[in-house]
Amino acid sequence: MLRQWNEGQGWTIRTPELERLIAATPNLHTLEIDGYRLFEAAVHPALRRLRISGWSAIESLWGEGPTWRSLEELDFAFACQLGERYLPPPPNRELLSFSRFAAVRSLDLSRNEPGEVDPVNLGGSTNVFAFLRRLELREELRDLRLPSVLTDVHLQDLRVSLHELPKLQHLAIRGVRQPIEHPTARISYF
């Protein structure tokens, strides 16, 4: 686990340092990162599980660049309780471009309840369901965990997204006011 309590305007660990870390941990399986602007763009080729709190923790989570070819599980929260006040991602950023995350089969967005308080209220002011609707993760995702469906707009965005997840096997939702359906997924509430 890597945590950054304070941050500057630049990246704390630039690409050369991160590449040395990657070389020193060739079999790293799981990584958890909390904070903003920790790692400049780099991808760990062996990493299979990644848990992020803070949308800007790793520059390679957005935009163009190399593929996270081994990453199967991604647990992502927009905000982080550490460091400076939360700022939402710029609307013109392509965050979690799934062309870079082709091996991801499990996506956990359940910690993104509104707010900035650990452990589950790390959604900041982001509409997670609108974000989900824009993601290009549709074809291969098998497991999806989501925060509470709080509004009719959230529900509509979720239903549209579910139509584009043909291989989904399990959907877990923190809470919902109306029933959700999917042709192949087992749906649970927690």
Buried (B, 14 or more C-beta within 10 A) or exposed (E): EBBBEEBEEEBBBBBEBBBEBBEEEEEBEEBEBBBBBBBBBBBBEEBBBBBBBBBBBBBBBBEEBEBBBBBBBBBBBBBBBBBEEBEEBEEEEBBBBBEBBEBBBBBBBBBBBBBBEBEBBBBBEBBBBBBBBEBEBBEBBBBBBBBBBBEEEBBBBBBEBBEBBEEBBBBBBBEBEEEBEBEEBEBEEE
